[in-house]
Every structure is written in structure tokens, then in C-alpha cells.
Amino acid sequence: MGAKAYIDSSALLKLVVEEAETAALEADLAGREGLLASRLAVLECRRAVRRVRHRRMLQAVDALFEAVYLLDITAPILEAAAAMEPPLLRSLDAIHIATAVSIGDPDLEVITYDDRCAAAARANGLVVVAPGTVGSKK
């Protein structure tokens, strides 16, 4: 089995909306021992799907989260996000990165397709993968 992974909304949405990287992402996730995400991802994914007003997609999002262990946004995570580098990091991305850092697992991989989030994750000592992209570890 592969390492545990923290997955953000940019990756989760590829499991609902077919994109070029979807097959590679699905193959990567099939070998994982655990998938973790912030509860923030539920909000972000539901809002993204609501924008296109697609009822089946909303059901797919809800089903998707049945396979993900959701981590609460706690006061320490918010404090860490507020202090997170780099200073121009967007607030919601900072919450994702602070949540991943809070897990404290040196083998944890962060799955994201958001370039700014990936750069911030790397800057904070996390390993980033984006299955199906050029240069990705997976």
C-alpha cells in the first residue's frame, strides 16, 4: 500500500469532473492506505458544483467524501494558517496547508493541482504530487 495522502479540493473535483489527470489520479488513490482532507474541502467542492447547478455532481461530491477522513478546522490550525508562509498565500490554501502540516506524518504526500498551493506546501516541508502531470512524482 502507498503512503497516506492529504488531498485538496483541486484534486477532489477531478474525481467528479472528468479531466485529463482523472485516470492517473484514480490509479494513484487506489494504492493509498488513507486519504485525508480538511472539512474545508467539503465546502469548496459543494460550492464549485453548485455554481454549475448539477444535481448528480452534488451527489457525487457527497459520495466522494464517504471515502475521505475529514479533519476539523481547529483553532491551532487557524493560528498556523495565519502565520503560514509565503505571505501572499490565499487564506483557504493556508488552511489546507496548515491542516496537512498538523498531521505530522513525514511520509504524508499532498495531492494538489493548484500551483500556488503546491508551492506553499513545498515551502512548508511537504511532499507534493499531482498524478498525471508532467514532472509529478506519480
C-alpha positions as CSV (number, residue, x, y, z in Angstrom):
1,M,0.0,0.0,0.0
2,G,1.1,3.6,-0.7
3,A,1.6,6.4,1.7
4,K,-1.3,8.3,3.3
5,A,-2.2,11.5,1.4
6,Y,-3.8,14.8,2.1
7,I,-6.0,15.8,-0.8
8,D,-7.3,19.3,-1.6
9,S,-10.3,20.4,-3.5
10,S,-8.5,20.9,-6.8
11,A,-7.7,17.1,-6.8
12,L,-11.1,16.0,-5.3
13,L,-13.0,17.8,-8.1
14,K,-11.1,15.9,-10.7
15,L,-12.8,12.8,-9.3
16,V,-16.2,14.4,-10.0
17,V,-15.5,16.2,-13.3
18,E,-13.5,14.1,-15.8
19,E,-10.3,15.9,-16.7
20,A,-7.0,14.9,-18.4
21,E,-5.5,13.8,-15.0
22,T,-8.5,12.0,-13.6
23,A,-7.4,8.4,-14.6
24,A,-3.9,8.9,-13.2
25,L,-5.3,10.3,-10.0
26,E,-7.8,7.4,-9.6
27,A,-4.9,4.9,-10.2
28,D,-2.8,6.7,-7.6
29,L,-5.6,6.8,-5.0
30,A,-6.3,3.1,-5.5
31,G,-2.9,2.3,-3.9
32,R,-3.2,4.6,-0.9
33,E,-3.7,3.4,2.7
34,G,-5.6,6.5,3.7
35,L,-7.0,9.8,2.3
36,L,-7.3,12.9,4.5
37,A,-8.8,16.3,3.8
38,S,-9.9,19.4,5.6
39,R,-13.6,19.9,6.2
40,L,-13.0,23.0,4.1
41,A,-12.8,20.7,1.1
42,V,-16.4,19.7,1.5
43,L,-17.5,23.4,1.4
44,E,-15.2,24.2,-1.6
45,C,-16.3,21.1,-3.6
46,R,-20.0,21.7,-2.9
47,R,-19.8,25.3,-3.8
48,A,-17.9,24.6,-7.1
49,V,-20.6,22.0,-8.1
50,R,-23.5,24.4,-7.1
51,R,-22.0,27.0,-9.5
52,V,-22.8,24.7,-12.4
53,R,-26.1,23.6,-10.8
54,H,-25.7,20.0,-11.5
55,R,-27.6,17.8,-9.0
56,R,-25.9,14.5,-9.9
57,M,-22.5,16.1,-9.4
58,L,-23.5,17.2,-5.9
59,Q,-24.5,13.7,-5.1
60,A,-21.1,12.5,-6.5
61,V,-19.3,15.0,-4.2
62,D,-21.2,13.8,-1.2
63,A,-20.4,10.1,-2.1
64,L,-16.8,11.0,-2.6
65,F,-16.4,12.3,1.0
66,E,-17.5,8.9,2.3
67,A,-14.0,7.6,1.4
68,V,-12.1,10.6,2.9
69,Y,-11.2,11.1,6.6
70,L,-12.2,14.7,7.3
71,L,-10.1,16.8,9.6
72,D,-11.7,19.6,11.6
73,I,-10.6,23.2,11.2
74,T,-9.4,23.8,14.8
75,A,-8.1,27.0,16.5
76,P,-4.5,25.8,16.3
77,I,-4.9,25.1,12.5
78,L,-6.3,28.6,12.0
79,E,-3.4,30.1,14.0
80,A,-0.9,28.1,11.9
81,A,-2.6,29.2,8.7
82,A,-2.5,32.9,9.8
83,A,1.3,32.6,10.2
84,M,1.9,30.4,7.1
85,E,4.5,31.4,4.5
86,P,4.5,32.8,2.0
87,P,2.7,36.0,3.0
88,L,0.7,36.2,-0.3
89,L,-0.8,32.7,0.2
90,R,-4.5,32.7,0.0
91,S,-6.4,32.1,3.2
92,L,-8.2,28.9,2.2
93,D,-5.0,27.5,0.7
94,A,-3.2,28.3,4.0
95,I,-5.9,26.4,5.9
96,H,-5.3,23.3,3.6
97,I,-1.5,23.5,4.1
98,A,-1.8,24.1,7.9
99,T,-4.1,21.1,8.1
100,A,-1.7,18.9,6.2
101,V,1.3,20.1,8.4
102,S,-0.8,19.4,11.5
103,I,-1.0,15.7,10.6
104,G,2.7,15.4,11.5
105,D,3.4,12.4,9.2
106,P,6.8,12.7,7.5
107,D,5.6,10.3,4.8
108,L,2.4,12.2,4.0
109,E,2.0,13.4,0.4
110,V,-0.2,16.3,-0.5
111,I,-2.2,15.8,-3.7
112,T,-3.0,19.2,-5.3
113,Y,-3.3,20.5,-8.8
114,D,-3.2,24.2,-7.7
115,D,0.2,25.6,-8.4
116,R,0.2,28.2,-5.6
117,C,-1.0,25.6,-3.0
118,A,1.7,23.2,-4.2
119,A,4.4,25.8,-3.9
120,A,3.3,26.7,-0.4
121,A,3.1,23.1,0.6
122,R,6.7,22.5,-0.6
123,A,7.8,25.7,1.2
124,N,6.4,24.2,4.4
125,G,8.3,20.9,4.0
126,L,5.6,18.8,2.5
127,V,5.9,16.4,-0.5
128,V,3.5,17.3,-3.3
129,V,2.2,15.0,-6.0
130,A,-0.1,15.7,-8.9
131,P,-0.7,12.4,-10.7
132,G,-1.0,12.7,-14.5
133,T,1.0,15.9,-14.8
134,V,4.5,16.4,-16.2
135,G,7.2,16.3,-13.6
136,S,4.9,14.8,-10.9
137,K,6.4,12.1,-8.7
138,K,3.4,9.9,-9.5
